[in-house]
Amino acid sequence: MAAGGSAAADGGDRLHGYAAGGRVTLPVVITCLMAASCGLIFGYDIGVSGGVTQMESFLEKFFPEVLTGMKGAKRDAYCKYDNQMLTAFTSSLYIAGVLSSLVASRVTRSVGRQAVMLSGGALFLAGSAVNAAALNIAMLIIGRMLLGFGVGFTAQAAPLYLAETSPARWRGAFTAAYHFFLVLGTLAATVANYFTNRIPGWGWRVSLGLAGVPATVVVVGALFVPDTPSSLVLRGENDMARASLQRIRGLDADIGDEFKDIVVAVEEARRNDEGAFQRLKGKGYRHYLVMMVAIPTFFDLTGMIVISVFAPVLFRTVGFGSQKAILGSVILSVVNLGSVVVSGFVVDRAGRRFLFLAGGVAMLLCQVGVAWMLAGHLGRKNATTMARNYAEGVLALMCLYTFSFGMSWGPLKWVVPSEIYPVEIRSAGQAMTVSIALCLSFAQTQVFISLLCAMKYAIFLFYVGWVLVMTAFMATFLPETKGVPLEAMRTVWAQHWYWRRFVGDAKQDRQKIPKF
């Protein structure tokens, strides 16, 4: 890309020019907070589904066979919730999210990030209403799929919106705000579950219906945010794009270089408008394709997605009562929220690589500890629970694990993919990243309870192996991207010891893509 080449030719002056001068203004804070609030709906769903699936009122209404099995005298401690239809209630959202995120890739280029976020919030609002009124499993699944369409749309558009709007110097913190709101939504859901679990018969309806609150926040917020400068230029609205950039950077800011780089990048993308996914097959895009697959795959294989969803189920498994199991999930959400706040202050100072590596090592040690406790103290002598002090030890280790995840993979999964792709593949790249993550989330949420039943404590050793692999991968192949302007990101790859062999072929690959 021309901007990237300019940065390289100028010996890095372009790389740090408007990035160093980028400052935090009130308009950019307000705009980014509204966009980041899209994480609320994803987080609320993660928190509410796990809590609801262990509520006795919910199980009695839709899955009485699970409730009967739980009360059986000789049921395996690891297998209390092993029911495929029960897990389908949770996992159906993710498969719908996969489909909608791929559609959003095309739609967002035509109508912009703001319209896609608005559509996602509206779909989630509709899904919450259907779930709250559900009379049978079919209605539950339909509602969950509407929620999934909403999640897929917003998860594709919001991180890109944040990356394209925020100052390069503080892009990590602003983009991580999406994950902050995701965790905030999870915390809100677990607190709601804690109180609604006490309502006999229909408490689960309140929990599912309250999903309409964050959905309303997203819809209202999306109505008031402008589109990003890059998206406006892509749709031929250059004057509006310049005005938008001037507003968020400050009325007295010199936006000349930044706007010029945006226009150059978008013009090149427009000349190669078709074939973004085909373009990824070229050698010059090999590094993007690898990261596009590796980051969401490794994110899901940390095991955090199933722990976030099934934390109440896990705590019931080790011996906590229903209320205490949900309280344990609330504690995890509070820890996660605190760690994301800390990460927001650190990510643009320590850098992405440091947090990936430190978080990976800490997660690995915590998972080994959980596996050791479960192996030694759950299910021995046919006991269906474990001693209270060991159950509390599991909770403590899960808190440390959650803090490590919230400092590293949690926010960085959204930060890094949203900033590394050039504009000609940015929507397609984000769509692929989100789709792969949601597809793996679907698979894991569908099979986790069965795997817990079959593998028992070894399920955590399975995740230990993956955390080891992903930490080594990040240490070897991820370049540091903190503070680099999006339009100059190619220079980062050109300086990497391994990926530089592919960067030089990008222009040739772009020329090979047929124009339509």
C-alpha positions in Angstrom: 0.0 0.0 0.0 1.2 3.4 -0.8 1.0 4.7 2.8 3.0 1.7 4.1 5.6 2.2 1.4 5.9 5.9 2.3 6.4 5.0 5.9 9.2 2.7 5.0 10.9 5.1 2.6 10.9 7.9 5.1 12.8 5.9 7.7 9.9 5.8 10.1 9.1 9.5 10.2 5.7 8.9 8.7 5.2 5.9 11.0 5.3 8.1 14.1 4.2 11.5 12.6 0.5 11.9 13.2 0.5 8.9 15.6 2.6 10.8 18.1 0.5 13.9 17.8 -2.8 12.0 18.1 -4.6 13.1 21.3 -7.6 12.0 23.2 -10.5 14.4 22.6 -14.0 14.4 24.1 -15.7 13.6 20.7 -13.5 10.5 20.2 -14.1 9.3 23.7 -17.9 9.6 23.4 -17.9 8.1 19.9 -15.8 5.1 20.9 -17.7 4.4 24.1 -20.9 4.3 22.2 -19.4 1.9 19.6 -17.7 -0.2 22.3 -21.0 -0.6 24.1 -21.8 -3.2 21.4 -19.8 -5.6 23.6 -22.6 -5.5 26.1 -24.9 -7.7 24.2 -22.3 -10.4 23.5 -21.2 -10.3 27.1 -24.7 -10.4 28.5 -25.5 -13.5 26.4 -22.3 -15.3 27.6 -23.2 -14.6 31.2 -26.9 -15.3 31.1 -26.9 -18.6 29.2 -24.7 -20.5 31.7 -26.6 -19.3 34.7 -30.0 -20.1 33.2 -29.0 -23.6 32.2 -28.5 -24.6 35.8 -31.6 -23.0 37.1 -34.0 -25.7 38.3 -37.1 -23.7 37.1 -35.6 -23.5 33.6 -34.7 -27.2 33.6 -38.1 -28.2 34.9 -39.8 -26.3 32.1 -37.7 -27.4 29.1 -35.3 -30.2 30.2 -36.9 -32.2 33.0 -34.7 -35.3 32.2 -31.6 -33.3 33.2 -33.2 -32.3 36.5 -34.2 -35.9 37.2 -30.6 -37.0 36.5 -29.2 -34.4 38.8 -31.2 -35.7 41.6 -30.2 -39.3 41.0 -28.2 -40.9 43.8 -25.4 -42.4 41.7 -24.9 -39.9 38.9 -21.3 -39.3 37.9 -20.1 -36.0 39.3 -18.8 -34.8 35.9 -21.9 -35.8 34.0 -24.7 -34.0 35.7 -25.5 -31.7 32.8 -24.7 -33.9 29.8 -27.6 -33.3 27.5 -27.1 -32.3 23.8 -30.4 -30.4 23.6 -29.4 -28.4 26.7 -26.1 -27.4 25.2 -27.8 -26.7 21.8 -29.7 -23.9 23.6 -26.3 -22.2 24.3 -24.4 -23.1 21.1 -27.1 -22.2 18.6 -26.3 -18.5 19.0 -22.8 -19.0 17.8 -23.6 -20.8 14.5 -26.0 -17.9 13.7 -23.2 -15.5 14.6 -21.0 -17.2 12.0 -23.4 -16.7 9.2 -24.3 -13.1 10.1 -20.6 -12.0 10.5 -19.9 -13.2 6.9 -22.9 -11.3 5.6 -21.8 -8.2 7.6 -18.5 -8.2 5.8 -20.2 -7.3 2.5 -22.9 -5.1 4.1 -20.5 -3.0 6.1 -18.7 -1.9 2.9 -22.0 -0.8 1.4 -23.8 0.9 4.3 -21.0 1.5 6.8 -20.0 0.3 10.3 -22.7 2.4 12.0 -25.7 0.9 10.2 -24.4 -2.6 10.8 -24.1 -2.0 14.5 -27.6 -0.6 14.6 -29.0 -3.6 12.8 -27.2 -6.0 15.2 -28.7 -4.3 18.2 -32.2 -4.5 16.8 -31.8 -8.2 16.0 -30.6 -8.9 19.5 -33.5 -6.9 21.0 -35.9 -9.1 19.0 -34.2 -12.3 20.1 -34.4 -11.3 23.8 -38.2 -10.8 23.4 -38.6 -14.3 21.8 -36.5 -16.0 24.5 -38.4 -14.3 27.4 -41.7 -15.5 25.9 -40.5 -19.0 25.0 -43.1 -21.8 25.4 -41.0 -24.6 23.9 -37.5 -25.5 22.9 -38.1 -24.4 19.3 -38.9 -20.8 20.5 -35.7 -20.9 22.6 -33.6 -21.9 19.6 -35.2 -19.3 17.3 -34.6 -16.6 19.9 -31.0 -17.7 20.4 -30.4 -17.5 16.7 -31.8 -13.9 16.5 -29.4 -13.1 19.3 -26.6 -14.7 17.3 -27.4 -12.6 14.3 -27.1 -9.5 16.5 -23.8 -10.6 18.0 -22.3 -11.5 14.5 -23.2 -8.1 13.1 -21.9 -6.0 16.0 -18.8 -8.1 16.7 -17.8 -7.6 13.0 -18.4 -3.9 12.9 -17.6 -2.5 16.4 -13.9 -3.4 16.7 -13.2 -2.1 13.2 -15.1 1.1 14.1 -12.9 1.6 17.2 -9.6 0.8 15.4 -10.4 3.2 12.6 -11.6 6.1 14.9 -9.2 6.0 17.8 -5.8 7.8 17.8 -3.0 5.4 16.8 -1.1 6.1 20.0 -4.0 4.9 22.2 -5.7 2.4 19.8 -5.1 -0.6 22.0 -6.9 0.9 25.0 -9.8 2.2 22.8 -10.3 -1.1 21.0 -10.0 -3.0 24.3 -13.0 -1.0 25.4 -15.2 -3.4 23.4 -14.0 -6.3 25.6 -14.5 -4.1 28.7 -18.2 -3.7 27.8 -18.3 -7.4 26.9 -17.2 -8.3 30.4 -19.5 -5.7 31.9 -22.4 -7.3 30.1 -21.3 -10.7 31.5 -21.2 -9.3 35.0 -24.6 -7.7 34.6 -26.0 -11.1 33.4 -24.5 -13.1 36.3 -25.8 -10.5 38.8 -29.3 -10.8 37.2 -29.1 -14.6 37.4 -28.2 -14.4 41.1 -31.4 -12.6 41.9 -33.8 -14.1 39.4 -32.7 -17.6 40.5 -34.7 -17.0 43.7 -37.9 -16.4 41.7 -39.7 -19.8 41.5 -41.1 -20.9 38.2 -40.3 -17.9 35.9 -37.1 -16.3 37.1 -35.3 -17.5 34.0 -37.7 -15.5 31.9 -36.6 -12.3 33.6 -32.9 -13.1 33.0 -33.5 -13.8 29.3 -35.8 -10.8 28.9 -33.3 -8.4 30.5 -31.1 -8.9 27.5 -33.3 -6.3 25.9 -31.7 -3.6 28.2 -28.2 -3.8 26.7 -29.7 -4.3 23.2 -31.6 -1.0 23.7 -28.3 0.7 24.8 -26.6 -0.5 21.6 -29.5 0.6 19.3 -29.7 4.1 20.9 -25.9 4.5 20.9 -25.6 3.4 17.2 -28.2 6.1 16.3 -25.9 8.8 17.5 -22.4 7.8 16.3 -21.1 9.0 12.9 -19.5 6.6 10.5 -15.7 6.2 10.5 -13.6 8.4 8.1 -12.4 5.3 6.3 -15.9 3.9 5.7 -17.2 7.3 4.5 -14.3 7.6 2.0 -14.9 4.1 0.8 -18.5 5.2 0.0 -17.4 8.4 -1.8 -18.3 10.8 1.0 -14.9 12.5 1.2 -16.1 15.8 2.6 -18.1 14.1 5.3 -15.1 11.9 6.1 -12.8 14.9 6.5 -15.3 16.6 8.7 -15.7 13.5 10.8 -11.9 13.1 11.2 -11.5 16.8 12.1 -14.2 16.5 14.7 -12.8 13.4 16.5 -9.1 14.6 16.3 -9.9 18.2 17.5 -10.8 21.4 15.6 -7.2 22.7 15.9 -5.6 19.4 14.9 -3.6 19.0 11.6 -5.3 16.0 9.9 -3.7 16.5 6.5 -1.3 13.6 6.5 -3.7 11.2 8.2 -6.6 12.0 5.9 -4.3 11.7 2.9 -3.2 8.3 4.0 -6.8 7.2 4.5 -7.8 8.4 1.0 -4.8 6.7 -0.6 -5.5 3.4 1.2 -9.2 3.4 0.4 -8.6 4.4 -3.3 -6.4 1.4 -3.7 -9.0 -0.8 -2.0 -11.7 0.6 -4.3 -9.6 -0.3 -7.4 -9.5 -3.8 -6.1 -13.0 -3.9 -4.7 -13.8 -7.4 -5.6 -12.0 -10.5 -4.6 -10.9 -9.8 -1.0 -11.2 -13.4 0.0 -9.5 -14.5 -3.2 -6.7 -12.0 -2.5 -5.9 -13.7 0.7 -4.7 -16.7 -1.2 -1.8 -14.7 -2.6 1.7 -15.0 -1.1 1.8 -11.3 -0.2 -1.1 -11.8 2.1 0.1 -15.0 3.8 0.9 -13.3 7.1 -2.6 -11.9 7.3 -4.2 -15.2 6.5 -2.2 -17.0 9.2 -3.1 -14.5 11.9 -6.7 -14.4 10.7 -6.9 -18.1 11.5 -4.5 -18.4 14.4 -5.7 -15.6 16.7 -9.4 -16.6 16.9 -8.5 -20.3 17.0 -6.1 -19.9 19.9 -8.5 -17.5 21.6 -11.2 -20.2 21.8 -8.7 -22.9 22.8 -7.6 -21.0 25.9 -10.8 -22.6 27.3 -12.1 -19.3 28.5 -15.2 -19.2 26.4 -16.6 -22.4 27.9 -15.5 -21.4 31.4 -17.3 -18.0 30.9 -20.5 -19.7 29.7 -20.4 -22.8 32.0 -18.9 -21.3 35.1 -22.1 -21.9 37.2 -22.3 -25.4 35.8 -18.6 -26.0 36.7 -19.1 -24.7 40.3 -22.3 -26.9 40.7 -20.1 -29.8 39.5 -17.5 -29.3 42.2 -20.1 -29.0 45.0 -21.5 -25.5 45.3 -25.3 -24.9 45.6 -27.2 -23.1 42.9 -27.0 -19.7 44.5 -23.3 -20.0 45.4 -22.5 -21.4 41.9 -23.9 -18.2 40.4 -22.1 -16.1 43.0 -18.9 -17.8 42.0 -19.6 -16.7 38.4 -20.2 -13.2 39.6 -16.9 -13.2 41.3 -15.2 -14.3 38.1 -16.9 -11.6 36.1 -15.7 -8.9 38.6 -12.2 -10.2 38.4 -12.4 -10.2 34.6 -13.7 -6.7 34.6 -10.8 -5.5 36.8 -8.2 -7.2 34.7 -9.5 -5.6 31.5 -9.3 -2.1 33.1 -5.7 -2.8 34.1 -5.0 -4.1 30.6 -6.4 -0.9 29.1 -3.8 1.1 31.0 -0.9 -1.3 30.1 -1.6 -2.4 26.5 -0.3 0.8 24.8 2.8 0.9 27.1 4.0 -2.7 27.6 2.8 -3.7 24.1 0.7 -6.6 22.7 3.5 -9.2 22.7 4.3 -8.8 26.4 0.7 -9.3 27.5 0.2 -12.3 25.2 3.3 -14.0 26.7 2.8 -13.1 30.4 -0.9 -14.0 30.2 -0.2 -17.3 28.5 2.3 -18.5 31.1 -0.1 -17.6 34.0 -3.1 -19.3 32.4 -1.1 -22.4 31.8 -0.1 -22.7 35.5 -3.6 -22.0 36.7 -5.1 -24.7 34.5 -2.6 -27.2 35.7 -3.6 -26.4 39.3 -7.3 -26.9 38.5 -6.7 -30.2 36.8 -4.6 -31.4 39.8 -7.4 -30.5 42.3 -10.1 -32.1 40.3 -8.1 -35.2 39.7 -7.3 -35.7 43.4 -10.6 -34.6 45.0 -13.6 -34.8 42.7 -15.4 -38.1 42.1 -13.3 -40.2 44.5 -15.1 -43.0 46.2 -18.2 -42.2 44.1 -18.7 -38.8 45.8 -20.7 -36.4 43.7 -18.9 -33.3 45.2 -15.5 -32.4 46.6 -14.5 -31.0 50.0 -15.4 -27.4 50.5 -11.9 -26.1 50.9 -10.8 -27.7 47.6 -13.9 -26.3 45.9 -12.9 -22.9 47.1 -9.4 -23.6 45.9 -10.8 -24.3 42.4 -12.6 -20.9 42.6 -9.4 -19.1 43.6 -7.4 -20.7 40.7 -10.2 -19.8 38.3 -10.0 -16.2 39.5 -6.3 -16.1 38.8 -6.8 -17.7 35.5 -9.6 -15.2 34.6 -7.4 -12.3 35.6 -4.6 -13.5 33.4 -7.0 -14.0 30.5 -8.5 -10.5 31.0 -5.0 -9.0 30.9 -4.0 -10.7 27.7 -6.1 -12.8 25.3 -9.4 -11.3 26.3 -9.0 -7.7 25.0 -6.1 -8.5 22.6 -8.3 -10.9 20.6 -10.2 -7.8 19.5 -7.3 -5.3 19.4 -4.8 -7.1 17.2 -7.1 -8.4 14.4 -8.8 -5.0 14.0 -5.5 -3.2 13.5 -3.3 -5.5 11.4 -5.3 -5.8 8.2 -4.9 -3.4 5.3 -8.1 -1.6 4.2 -8.6 -3.7 1.1 -9.1 -6.8 3.2 -10.1 -5.2 6.5 -13.8 -6.1 6.4 -13.2 -9.6 5.0 -10.4 -10.2 7.5 -12.5 -9.1 10.5 -15.4 -11.2 9.2 -13.2 -14.3 8.9 -11.7 -13.7 12.4 -15.1 -13.3 14.0 -16.6 -16.3 12.0 -13.8 -18.6 13.0 -14.1 -17.6 16.6 -17.9 -18.1 16.7 -17.6 -21.4 14.8 -15.2 -22.7 17.4 -17.4 -21.3 20.2 -20.3 -23.2 18.7 -18.3 -26.4 18.7 -17.0 -26.0 22.2 -20.2 -25.0 23.8 -22.0 -27.9 22.1 -19.4 -30.5 23.3 -17.9 -29.1 26.5 -20.4 -30.8 28.8 -19.9 -34.1 27.0 -16.1 -33.7 27.1 -16.2 -32.9 30.8 -18.2 -36.1 31.3 -15.8 -38.2 29.2 -12.4 -36.6 30.0 -13.1 -35.4 33.5 -10.2 -33.4 34.9 -8.1 -34.1 31.8 -10.2 -31.5 29.9 -8.2 -28.8 31.6 -4.9 -30.5 30.6 -6.2 -30.4 27.0 -6.4 -26.6 27.2 -3.0 -26.5 28.9 -1.5 -28.0 25.8 -3.1 -25.4 23.6 -2.1 -22.5 25.8 1.6 -23.7 25.6 1.4 -23.9 21.7 -0.3 -20.5 21.4 2.2 -18.7 23.7 5.1 -20.1 21.7 3.4 -19.0 18.4 2.9 -15.5 19.6 6.5 -15.2 20.8 7.8 -16.3 17.4 5.4 -14.8 14.8 3.6 -11.8 16.2 5.3 -8.4 15.5 4.7 -5.6 17.9 2.0 -3.2 16.6 1.5 -0.7 19.4 1.3 3.0 18.3 1.6 2.2 14.5 -0.9 4.0 12.3 -3.3 1.6 10.4 -2.2 2.9 7.0 1.5 2.3 7.9 1.0 -1.2 9.3 2.8 -2.9 6.4 6.1 -1.6 7.6 5.8 -3.7 10.8 5.5 -6.9 8.8 8.3 -5.8 6.4 10.6 -5.6 9.4 9.7 -9.0 10.9 12.4 -11.7 10.6 10.0 -14.2 9.0 7.1 -12.3 7.4 9.2 -9.8 5.5 9.7 -12.5 2.8 6.0 -12.2 2.0 5.4 -8.5 2.2 7.2 -7.7 -1.0 4.8 -9.8 -3.0 1.7 -8.0 -1.9 1.6 -5.5 -4.7 2.1 -8.2 -7.3 -0.7 -10.2 -5.7 -3.0 -7.3 -5.9 -2.3 -6.8 -9.6 -3.2 -10.4 -10.2 -6.7 -10.0 -8.8 -9.1 -9.5 -11.7 -11.1 -6.3 -11.7 -14.9 -6.6 -12.0 
